Structure formats: structure tokens, C-alpha cells
Amino acid sequence: MDDTSKKYSLDKTAFQGMTVQEADHHYGYWKNKSMKERIDAAFYLINQFYGTTSQTPVDKTVFTKRKHKNG
């Protein structure tokens, strides 16, 4: 387990529907966090959603690169 998983935890039973006004309150919370804290939290949530870790290899066969004729 990496350090990020110790800092955050995802309680999947805690989600609920809310109004736009209620959701606006979350904006103030994250606005007061540093950019690094926001990116760390987003990275953690993405890893939780896809079931990956920071050590999961990237499948580089999915992407290709080529030169443009006019460049």
C-alpha cells in the first residue's frame, strides 16, 4: 500500500443525491486546498474507480504516434 491510500478512504455508502446548492458547499472546501492536495485526491479516486495503483503498468500498445506531413 502506498502513502496515498493511508491518507484517504472511499466510503461507497456515503454518497447521496443533493441539490446544486448543497453541492456548491463542496466547492469552497476544495478551493481552500492546495493544487497538490486536489491532484492527490483526484489521483486516489481515479485509482479506486479503476482498481489500479501507482505501480500499475500503462498499456502503451493502445496509443500510436506519427509525424504530420506538413510538420
MDTraj code that builds the backbone (N, CA, C; nanometers):
import mdtraj as md
import numpy as np

residues = "MET ASP ASP THR SER LYS LYS TYR SER LEU ASP LYS THR ALA PHE GLN GLY MET THR VAL GLN GLU ALA ASP HIS HIS TYR GLY TYR TRP LYS ASN LYS SER MET LYS GLU ARG ILE ASP ALA ALA PHE TYR LEU ILE ASN GLN PHE TYR GLY THR THR SER GLN THR PRO VAL ASP LYS THR VAL PHE THR LYS ARG LYS HIS LYS ASN GLY".split()
xyz = np.array([
    [0.0828, -0.1187, 0.0000],
    [0.0000, 0.0000, 0.0000],
    [0.0866, 0.1241, 0.0000],
    [0.0489, 0.2242, -0.0813],
    [0.1277, 0.3462, -0.0836],
    [0.0724, 0.4463, 0.0186],
    [0.1429, 0.5584, 0.0347],
    [0.1048, 0.6584, 0.1347],
    [-0.0303, 0.7221, 0.1053],
    [-0.0670, 0.7335, -0.0220],
    [-0.1924, 0.7983, -0.0580],
    [-0.3118, 0.7221, -0.0030],
    [-0.3091, 0.5902, -0.0090],
    [-0.4227, 0.5120, 0.0385],
    [-0.4391, 0.5231, 0.1898],
    [-0.3326, 0.5602, 0.2597],
    [-0.3441, 0.5801, 0.4041],
    [-0.4076, 0.7150, 0.4367],
    [-0.3910, 0.8143, 0.3468],
    [-0.4438, 0.9483, 0.3706],
    [-0.5935, 0.9571, 0.3419],
    [-0.6421, 0.8805, 0.2452],
    [-0.7806, 0.8900, 0.2017],
    [-0.8489, 0.7549, 0.2151],
    [-0.9774, 0.7592, 0.2293],
    [-1.0540, 0.6354, 0.2226],
    [-1.1843, 0.6648, 0.1498],
    [-1.2335, 0.5693, 0.0764],
    [-1.3534, 0.5865, -0.0026],
    [-1.4652, 0.5027, 0.0581],
    [-1.5603, 0.5716, 0.1188],
    [-1.6771, 0.5050, 0.1761],
    [-1.7872, 0.5078, 0.0713],
    [-1.8072, 0.3969, 0.0021],
    [-1.9021, 0.3920, -0.1086],
    [-2.0474, 0.4002, -0.0624],
    [-2.0727, 0.3888, 0.0675],
    [-2.2097, 0.4005, 0.1179],
    [-2.2438, 0.5449, 0.1531],
    [-2.1480, 0.6347, 0.1440],
    [-2.1681, 0.7727, 0.1887],
    [-2.2255, 0.8640, 0.0812],
    [-2.2386, 0.8164, -0.0405],
    [-2.2872, 0.9023, -0.1479],
    [-2.4378, 0.9199, -0.1390],
    [-2.4806, 1.0399, -0.1752],
    [-2.6231, 1.0685, -0.1736],
    [-2.6546, 1.1742, -0.2777],
    [-2.7781, 1.1768, -0.3214],
    [-2.8203, 1.2822, -0.4129],
    [-2.8299, 1.4137, -0.3377],
    [-2.7976, 1.5226, -0.4069],
    [-2.8040, 1.6530, -0.3425],
    [-2.8418, 1.7598, -0.4430],
    [-2.8847, 1.8711, -0.3912],
    [-2.9209, 1.9828, -0.4770],
    [-2.7944, 2.0547, -0.5228],
    [-2.8094, 2.1425, -0.6192],
    [-2.6960, 2.2204, -0.6679],
    [-2.6408, 2.3086, -0.5564],
    [-2.7292, 2.3636, -0.4751],
    [-2.6857, 2.4496, -0.3650],
    [-2.6023, 2.3706, -0.2635],
    [-2.6447, 2.2486, -0.2334],
    [-2.5678, 2.1651, -0.1410],
    [-2.4316, 2.1291, -0.2001],
    [-2.4285, 2.1010, -0.3283],
    [-2.3024, 2.0663, -0.3939],
    [-2.2077, 2.1859, -0.3966],
    [-2.2601, 2.3070, -0.4020],
    [-2.1764, 2.4270, -0.4026],
    [-2.0933, 2.4394, -0.2757],
    [-2.1404, 2.3843, -0.1662],
    [-2.0647, 2.3911, -0.0411],
    [-1.9327, 2.3141, -0.0520],
    [-1.9297, 2.2094, -0.1336],
    [-1.8075, 2.1313, -0.1519],
    [-1.7023, 2.2108, -0.2282],
    [-1.7475, 2.3011, -0.3138],
    [-1.6536, 2.3830, -0.3921],
    [-1.5638, 2.4645, -0.2995],
    [-1.6202, 2.5245, -0.1974],
    [-1.5414, 2.6035, -0.1028],
    [-1.4381, 2.5201, -0.0297],
    [-1.4726, 2.3970, 0.0025],
    [-1.3789, 2.3080, 0.0713],
    [-1.2568, 2.2823, -0.0150],
    [-1.2801, 2.2451, -0.1408],
    [-1.1684, 2.2119, -0.2293],
    [-1.0941, 2.3357, -0.2778],
    [-1.1605, 2.4488, -0.2833],
    [-1.0934, 2.5724, -0.3241],
    [-0.9864, 2.6114, -0.2224],
    [-1.0052, 2.5779, -0.0973],
    [-0.9091, 2.6107, 0.0075],
    [-0.7933, 2.5117, 0.0152],
    [-0.7980, 2.4042, -0.0620],
    [-0.6900, 2.3060, -0.0648],
    [-0.5867, 2.3473, -0.1696],
    [-0.4625, 2.3056, -0.1491],
    [-0.3583, 2.3356, -0.2467],
    [-0.3812, 2.2519, -0.3722],
    [-0.3181, 2.2933, -0.4820],
    [-0.3318, 2.2189, -0.6068],
    [-0.2796, 2.0759, -0.5895],
    [-0.1719, 2.0579, -0.5157],
    [-0.1172, 1.9234, -0.4924],
    [-0.2175, 1.8364, -0.4173],
    [-0.2834, 1.8929, -0.3155],
    [-0.3826, 1.8149, -0.2400],
    [-0.4993, 1.7754, -0.3286],
    [-0.5433, 1.8647, -0.4175],
    [-0.6544, 1.8336, -0.5077],
    [-0.6153, 1.7254, -0.6076],
    [-0.4938, 1.7359, -0.6615],
    [-0.4485, 1.6360, -0.7584],
    [-0.4286, 1.5007, -0.6911],
    [-0.3734, 1.5010, -0.5700],
    [-0.3565, 1.3753, -0.4958],
    [-0.4912, 1.3075, -0.4710],
    [-0.5914, 1.3853, -0.4319],
    [-0.7242, 1.3293, -0.4059],
    [-0.7863, 1.2756, -0.5345],
    [-0.7720, 1.3492, -0.6447],
    [-0.8265, 1.3037, -0.7734],
    [-0.7570, 1.1762, -0.8188],
    [-0.6243, 1.1707, -0.8045],
    [-0.5472, 1.0519, -0.8415],
    [-0.5931, 0.9312, -0.7606],
    [-0.6143, 0.9517, -0.6321],
    [-0.6590, 0.8421, -0.5461],
    [-0.7977, 0.7922, -0.5896],
    [-0.8905, 0.8847, -0.6161],
    [-1.0258, 0.8440, -0.6544],
    [-1.0267, 0.7724, -0.7896],
    [-0.9461, 0.8198, -0.8840],
    [-0.9370, 0.7534, -1.0141],
    [-0.8824, 0.6125, -0.9966],
    [-0.7801, 0.5966, -0.9137],
    [-0.7246, 0.4630, -0.8886],
    [-0.8274, 0.3728, -0.8228],
    [-0.9066, 0.4249, -0.7302],
    [-1.0106, 0.3450, -0.6656],
    [-1.1145, 0.3008, -0.7669],
    [-1.1536, 0.3915, -0.8555],
    [-1.2570, 0.3610, -0.9536],
    [-1.2105, 0.2523, -1.0506],
    [-1.0873, 0.2645, -1.1010],
    [-1.0373, 0.1690, -1.2000],
    [-0.9653, 0.0498, -1.1388],
    [-0.9472, 0.0478, -1.0080],
    [-0.8819, -0.0640, -0.9428],
    [-0.7334, -0.0723, -0.9744],
    [-0.6697, 0.0421, -0.9879],
    [-0.5270, 0.0464, -1.0198],
    [-0.4477, 0.1009, -0.9019],
    [-0.3162, 0.0950, -0.9141],
    [-0.2261, 0.1559, -0.8171],
    [-0.1250, 0.2399, -0.8933],
    [-0.0395, 0.3089, -0.8211],
    [0.0636, 0.3877, -0.8885],
    [0.1664, 0.2981, -0.9568],
    [0.1698, 0.1705, -0.9232],
    [0.2628, 0.0773, -0.9856],
    [0.2016, 0.0006, -1.1036],
    [0.0739, 0.0214, -1.1334],
    [0.0090, -0.0480, -1.2436],
    [0.0717, -0.0034, -1.3752],
    [0.1184, -0.0983, -1.4577],
    [0.1811, -0.0584, -1.5843],
    [0.0778, -0.0039, -1.6824],
    [0.1199, 0.0910, -1.7637],
    [0.0339, 0.1503, -1.8656],
    [0.0469, 0.0678, -1.9928],
    [-0.0667, 0.0346, -2.0539],
    [-0.0651, -0.0408, -2.1791],
    [-0.0321, 0.0550, -2.2929],
    [0.0931, 0.0566, -2.3340],
    [0.1389, 0.1518, -2.4351],
    [0.1052, 0.1078, -2.5766],
    [0.0436, -0.0089, -2.5930],
    [0.0053, -0.0536, -2.7270],
    [-0.1248, 0.0108, -2.7721],
    [-0.1943, 0.0780, -2.6817],
    [-0.3218, 0.1403, -2.7152],
    [-0.3006, 0.2656, -2.7990],
    [-0.1912, 0.3347, -2.7780],
    [-0.1652, 0.4614, -2.8449],
    [-0.0601, 0.4447, -2.9531],
    [-0.0695, 0.5281, -3.0555],
    [0.0302, 0.5302, -3.1618],
    [0.0761, 0.6734, -3.1819],
    [0.1907, 0.6900, -3.2471],
    [0.2381, 0.8239, -3.2792],
    [0.2827, 0.8243, -3.4246],
    [0.2704, 0.9394, -3.4851],
    [0.3125, 0.9527, -3.6240],
    [0.3467, 1.0991, -3.6499],
    [0.4212, 1.1226, -3.7567],
    [0.4559, 1.2579, -3.7954],
    [0.3512, 1.3098, -3.8915],
    [0.3196, 1.4372, -3.8803],
    [0.2309, 1.5007, -3.9776],
    [0.3105, 1.5324, -4.1036],
    [0.2467, 1.5262, -4.2174],
    [0.3150, 1.5527, -4.3454],
    [0.3634, 1.6981, -4.3523],
    [0.2890, 1.7914, -4.2932],
    [0.3232, 1.9333, -4.3021],
    [0.3918, 1.9822, -4.1773],
    [0.4611, 1.9011, -4.1061],
    [0.5196, 1.9475, -3.9828],
    [0.6536, 1.8992, -3.9635],
])
top = md.Topology()
chain = top.add_chain()
for i, resn in enumerate(residues, 1):
    res = top.add_residue(resn, chain, resSeq=i)
    for name in ("N", "CA", "C"):
        top.add_atom(name, md.element.get_by_symbol(name[0]), res)
traj = md.Trajectory(xyz[None], top)
